[in-house]
Amino acid sequence: MLITLLALVGVGGSAAFSLTRTPEYSSSAQVFVSVQGSDSVADLAQGNSFSQNRVKTYAALATSPIVLAPVIAELGIATSPADLAKRITASAPLDTTLIDIKAASTDPSEAANVANATAQSLANAVEQLERPTSAEAVSPVRIEQVRQAGIPGAPDSPNVPLNVALGLLIVLALGVGIAVLRETLDNRVRNERDVEGITSAPIVGGIAFDKKASERPLIVQVDPRSPRAESFRTMRTNLQYLNVNQSSRTFVFTSSIQGEGKTTTVTNLAIALAEAGSRVLIIDADLRRPRVATYMGLEGAVGLTDMLIGKVNPVDVIQQWGRAQLYVLPAGKVPPNPSELLGSRAMRDLITLFEREFDFVLFDAPPLLPVTDAAVLTTHAGSAIVSVAAGYTQKSQLAGAIAALETVGAHVSGVVLTMLPTKGPDAYGHERYGYEYGYTDADLDETPAKAKAKAPKRGLSVARATKRETVG
């Protein structure tokens, strides 16, 4: 895109520059320099050598005031010899006694007249300068005009095709250089290749960027037919194949820094898992900036922190969400020592309890680089899944997050790429496939009444559920 944009700017700029310039015409005259002498071969050879040696001097003389002042007087041009000299060029072809005089002007007739008058004035000036001191002597050098300057039919400049081509070549070279430099210096994670260069953990999901994500974070519930909702179902399938050799289905969702979409990811994934018939518990373990309860519309004043200090039992604070077997444990009050609570023996005992009662236990944990909460929690839980925002997270940040987990011996089960672009070379490509095949006619004919019946049951405590569904 950068190269294409610069190419368009270069073509447009050079074309505009060329078209706005005043056309300039040029015309050329040519004179022949010879030496007058005897007809002997020796004299002719000597005269020819003399002419070739002097012709460069005469060419330089063509733009001097002694030559141009008579031209200005003859043609009546309102200019000075110095300004007129800027519009005249005189050159002598190699190994010849010819001088080409070229004049430029915005008036084609004036260009021809100036070139012819300069040629004649040069002949007169050379004759005066080369004439011996005696009164009756004649100049040994003779300059004769051999080509008259004609009136040009087309402007010599600006050359629009040439200028456009040069402008295009220059900006293309500049664009390629900037693109290569940007690619070399860009330290952000943009695609799967960047992730694979940092960690061997598999990529378990790719979530496209949605500018309305903050308005509808629970996309699986709000718009289940959207491609973005389908990406969470794909992630659900991939998650079922992780840790196949381990009985634990406890995952800590974290990220390198804040703002990478981990809370949105874990909440939508939990809904997708519950829709598939799994018994799921989502725990807000971000004891610094808890948001799960807000996203899911539940009361979050009492929760995990109260359980860890022994004030309440799990059955009192775990709330059921929706019609499926999805349960939510809010964070509760923000404590002064989050890391210590998450790394406590009470936390380890709760994880053991939850793993017996639920098919999947999903923790929403803080970012890894600012605080150590997620790393400490992962040592007790099964493994971690790291969210990485494409085009936002730097490679060094992701490497630091992976290193923080590996330092404490925590296992990284996978990586989720979030905020993937919908256009460009790194675009999210799942929308190429159709999703209609996954829905029945009853789903497509859903009435508002049916949709209302499917609305989540907010605030339903496990204590109100059947004894078979209670925890602990």
FIPADREN-593343 format. One record per residue (C-alpha): z, x, y; residue in one letter. Coordinates in steps of 0.25 Angstrom, whole numbers, padded with zeros to 4 digits, always signed. Each point is the difference from the previous one (the first is absolute). Last residue first. Example, Ala and Ser with C-alpha at 12.3 -4.5 7.8 and 13.67 -1.06 7.14 Angstrom:
REM FIPADREN-593343
+0029+0055-0004S/+0002-0006-0014A/
***
This chain:
REM FIPADREN-593343
+0187-0074-0113G/-0013-0007+0005V/-0002-0015-0001T/-0013-0005-0007E/+0007-0006-0012R/+0011-0006+0007K/-0010-0008+0008T/-0003+0003+0015A/+0010-0004+0011R/+0008+0014-0002A/-0014+0007+0001V/+0000-0005+0014S/-0012-0008+0006L/-0001+0004+0014G/-0015-0003+0002R/-0007-0008-0011K/-0014+0005+0002P/-0011-0010+0003A/-0008-0005-0012K/+0003-0015+0002A/-0006+0002+0014K/-0012+0005-0006A/-0001-0012-0009K/+0002-0009+0012A/-0011+0008+0008P/-0010-0003-0011T/-0005+0011-0010E/-0014-0003-0004D/-0003+0015-0002L/+0012+0002-0008D/-0003-0012-0009A/-0014+0006-0002D/+0006+0012-0006T/+0001+0014+0007Y/-0003+0014-0005G/-0015-0001+0000Y/+0000-0003+0015E/+0004+0015+0003Y/-0013+0006+0001G/-0002+0015+0001Y/-0005+0008+0012R/+0013-0003+0007E/+0007+0011-0009H/-0007+0011+0009G/+0011+0005+0009Y/-0008+0008+0010A/+0001+0015-0001D/-0015+0003+0005P/+0001-0011+0010G/+0005-0014+0001K/+0012-0008-0005T/+0010+0011+0002P/+0011+0003-0009L/+0014-0005+0006M/+0007+0004-0013T/-0002+0010-0011L/+0010-0002-0011V/+0005+0012-0007V/+0006+0001-0014G/+0011+0003-0010S/+0007+0011+0008V/+0012+0005-0008H/+0012+0004+0007A/+0006+0014-0003G/+0007+0002+0013V/-0010+0010+0005T/-0012-0008-0006E/+0003-0012+0009L/+0001+0009+0013A/-0013+0007-0004A/-0007-0013-0001I/+0004-0004+0014A/-0003+0014+0006G/-0014-0001-0007A/-0002-0014+0006L/+0004+0006+0014Q/-0008+0012-0001S/-0012-0009-0003K/+0002-0008+0012Q/+0002-0015-0001T/-0008-0009+0009Y/-0015+0000-0004G/+0004-0006-0013A/+0015-0005-0001A/+0007+0006-0012V/+0010-0008-0008S/+0008+0008-0010V/+0004-0006-0014I/+0013+0006-0005A/+0006+0000-0014S/+0010-0006-0009G/+0012-0001+0009A/+0012+0009+0001H/-0007+0012+0005T/-0009-0009+0008T/+0012-0005+0009L/+0003+0014+0005V/-0015+0003+0003A/-0001-0013+0007A/+0013+0002+0009D/-0004+0014+0004T/-0003-0003+0014V/-0012+0002+0010P/-0010+0006-0010L/+0002-0010-0011L/-0002-0013+0006P/+0010-0011-0003P/+0001-0007-0013A/-0006-0014-0005D/+0005+0000-0014F/-0007-0008-0011L/+0006-0004-0013V/-0009-0005-0010F/+0002-0007-0013D/+0014-0005+0004F/+0014-0002-0006E/+0002+0013-0007R/-0006+0009+0011E/+0009-0007+0010F/+0013+0004-0007L/-0005+0015-0002T/-0004+0000+0015I/+0014-0006+0004L/+0007+0011-0008D/-0008+0010+0008R/+0003-0006+0013M/+0015-0001-0003A/-0001+0015-0004R/-0004+0003+0014S/-0013+0006+0005G/-0005-0012+0007L/+0014-0001+0007L/+0001+0014+0004E/-0014+0000+0006S/+0003-0013+0008P/+0013+0005+0007N/+0002-0007+0012P/-0003-0014-0006P/-0011-0010+0004V/+0005-0013-0004K/-0007-0007-0012G/-0012+0006-0006A/-0006-0012-0006P/-0001-0003-0015L/-0012-0008-0003V/-0004-0007-0013Y/-0013-0004-0005L/-0001-0009-0013Q/-0011-0009+0005A/+0003-0013+0008R/+0002+0008+0013G/+0011+0010+0004W/+0013+0000-0008Q/+0012+0007+0007Q/+0009+0011-0004I/+0013-0001+0008V/+0011-0007-0008D/-0006+0003-0014V/+0000+0015+0003P/+0016+0000+0003N/+0006+0002+0014V/+0009+0009+0007K/-0001+0012-0010G/-0005+0010+0010I/-0013+0001-0006L/-0001-0015-0001M/+0002-0002+0015D/-0010+0011+0003T/-0011-0007-0009L/+0001-0014+0007G/+0007-0008+0010V/-0006-0003+0014A/-0014-0001-0006G/-0004-0015+0000E/-0014-0002-0005L/-0013-0002+0006G/-0008+0010-0009M/-0004+0010+0011Y/+0014-0001+0007T/+0007+0002-0013A/-0009+0012-0003V/+0002+0007+0013R/+0012+0009+0000P/+0000+0012+0010R/+0011+0009-0004R/+0005-0005-0014L/-0015+0000-0005D/+0004-0003-0014A/-0005-0014+0001D/+0000-0004-0015I/-0012-0008-0006I/+0004-0006-0014L/-0011-0004-0009V/-0001-0009-0013R/-0014+0001-0004S/-0009-0012-0001G/-0013+0005+0006A/+0004-0007+0013E/+0013+0008+0000A/-0008+0013+0000L/-0009-0005+0011A/+0012-0004+0009I/+0007+0014-0003A/-0013+0007+0004L/-0001-0008+0013N/+0015+0004+0004T/-0002+0015-0005V/-0013+0002+0008T/+0005-0007+0013T/+0012+0008+0000T/-0008+0013-0003K/-0010-0002+0011G/-0001+0014+0006E/+0008-0002+0013G/+0011+0009-0003Q/-0002+0014-0005I/-0002+0006-0014S/+0000-0012-0008S/+0009-0008-0009T/+0000-0010-0012F/+0011+0003-0010V/-0005-0006-0014F/+0008-0005-0011T/-0007-0004-0013R/+0008+0009-0009S/-0004+0000-0015S/-0008+0013+0001Q/-0012+0005-0007N/-0009-0010+0007V/+0005+0006+0013N/-0011-0007+0008L/-0009-0010-0007Y/+0006-0012+0005Q/-0001+0005+0014L/-0015+0001-0001N/-0001-0015-0002T/+0009-0003+0011R/-0008+0009+0009M/-0012-0008-0003T/+0008-0013+0003R/+0003+0007+0014F/-0015+0003+0002S/-0003-0015-0003E/+0009-0004+0012A/-0008+0009+0009R/-0013-0006-0005P/+0005-0013+0004S/+0002-0012-0010R/+0015+0000+0001P/+0000-0002+0015D/+0015-0003+0004V/+0007+0004-0013Q/-0007+0013-0003V/-0001+0003+0015I/+0015+0001+0002L/-0001+0008+0012P/-0007-0011+0008R/+0002+0003+0015E/+0002+0014-0002S/-0012+0002-0009A/-0009-0006+0010K/-0007+0013+0003K/-0003+0001-0015D/-0003+0014-0006F/-0004-0001-0014A/+0010+0003-0012I/-0003+0010-0011G/+0008+0001-0012G/+0006+0008-0011V/-0005+0014+0004I/+0005+0009-0011P/+0010+0011+0003A/-0007+0014-0001S/+0004+0003+0015T/-0005+0007+0012I/-0015+0001-0003G/-0001-0013-0007E/+0005-0007+0013V/-0011+0006+0008D/-0010-0004-0010R/+0005-0014-0001E/-0003-0002+0015N/+0004+0002+0014R/+0012+0009+0001V/+0001+0006+0013R/-0001+0015+0003N/-0013+0000+0008D/-0003+0014+0004L/-0011+0003-0010T/-0006-0014+0001E/+0001+0000+0015R/-0007+0014+0001L/-0011-0005-0009V/-0002-0012+0008A/+0001+0007+0013I/-0011+0010-0005G/-0009-0011-0005V/+0001-0007+0013G/-0003+0012+0008L/-0012+0004-0008A/-0004-0015+0001L/+0003+0000+0015V/-0009+0012+0002I/-0012-0004-0009L/+0000-0014+0006L/+0000+0005+0014G/-0011+0010-0003L/-0008-0012-0006A/+0002-0009+0012V/-0003+0012+0010N/-0013+0003-0008L/-0004-0015+0000P/+0003-0002+0014V/-0007+0012+0006N/+0005-0001+0014P/-0008+0007+0005S/-0015+0005+0000D/-0004-0013+0006P/-0014-0006-0004A/-0014+0001+0007G/+0002+0014+0006P/-0008+0003+0012I/-0008+0013-0003G/+0004+0015+0003A/-0013+0008+0001Q/-0002+0011-0009R/-0006+0014+0002V/+0006+0003+0014Q/-0003+0014+0004E/+0009+0012+0003I/-0006+0013+0004R/+0007+0013+0001V/-0006+0012+0006P/+0003-0006+0014S/-0011+0004+0010V/+0000+0011+0010A/-0006-0001+0014E/+0013+0000+0007A/+0007+0011-0007S/+0013-0003-0006T/-0004-0004-0014P/-0001-0014-0004R/+0010-0004-0012E/+0010-0008+0009L/-0011-0008+0007Q/-0008-0003-0012E/+0012-0003-0008V/+0004-0011+0011A/-0014-0006+0000N/-0001-0001-0015A/+0014-0006-0001L/-0004-0010+0011S/-0012-0005-0008Q/+0009-0002-0012A/+0011-0007+0007T/-0010-0009+0007A/-0006-0004-0014N/+0014-0002-0006A/+0005-0008+0012V/-0012-0009+0001N/+0001-0004-0015A/+0015-0003+0001A/-0003-0008+0013E/-0010-0009-0007S/+0010-0003-0012P/+0011-0004+0010D/+0014+0002-0006T/-0003+0015+0000S/-0002+0012-0008A/-0008+0013+0002A/-0005+0009-0011K/-0007+0014+0003I/-0006+0007-0012D/-0003+0015+0003I/-0011+0007-0008L/-0002+0015-0001T/+0003+0000-0015T/+0009+0007-0010D/+0011-0010+0000L/-0003-0013+0007P/+0005+0001+0015A/+0009-0011+0005S/+0002-0007+0013A/+0009-0012+0002T/+0001-0009+0012I/+0010-0012+0003R/+0012+0009+0003K/-0009+0008+0009A/-0002-0012+0009L/+0015-0001+0003D/+0000+0015+0004A/-0013-0001+0008P/+0006-0012+0008S/-0004-0014-0001T/-0007-0011+0008A/-0014+0003-0006I/-0011+0001+0010G/-0011+0005-0010L/-0004+0012+0008E/+0013+0004+0006A/+0008-0002-0013I/-0011+0008-0007V/+0001+0011+0011P/+0015+0001-0002A/-0002+0001-0015L/-0007+0013-0002V/+0009+0009+0010I/+0012-0009-0004P/+0000+0006-0014S/-0004-0009-0012T/-0013+0006-0003A/+0005+0014+0002L/+0006+0000-0014A/-0013-0002-0006A/-0006+0011+0008Y/+0010+0010-0005T/-0003-0005-0014K/-0015+0003+0003V/+0002+0014+0005R/+0001+0007-0014N/-0011-0008-0006Q/-0009+0003+0013S/+0002+0015-0001F/-0004+0000-0014S/-0012-0008+0003N/-0004+0010+0011G/+0002+0012-0008Q/-0009-0006-0011A/-0010-0004+0011L/+0000+0014+0006D/-0002+0007-0013A/-0011-0009-0004V/-0008+0003+0013S/-0003-0012+0009D/+0007+0004+0012S/+0012-0007+0006G/+0006-0013+0003Q/+0013-0004-0009V/+0001-0013-0006S/+0011-0012+0000V/-0005-0013-0005F/+0007-0013+0005V/+0004-0013-0008Q/+0004-0014+0005A/+0010-0009-0006S/+0005-0014+0003S/+0013-0007-0002S/+0005-0014+0002Y/+0014-0005+0000E/+0005-0014-0003P/+0013-0004+0007T/+0011-0001-0010R/+0006-0013-0005T/-0009-0001-0012L/+0004+0014-0005S/+0015-0002+0002F/+0000-0014-0007A/-0008+0005-0012A/+0010+0012-0001S/+0012-0009+0001G/-0005-0011-0010G/-0005+0011-0010V/+0013+0007+0001G/+0009-0012+0000V/-0007-0006-0012L/+0001+0014-0008A/+0015+0000+0005L/+0003-0013-0007L/-0008+0003-0012T/+0008+0013-0002I/+0013-0007+0003L/-0003-0011-0010M/
***
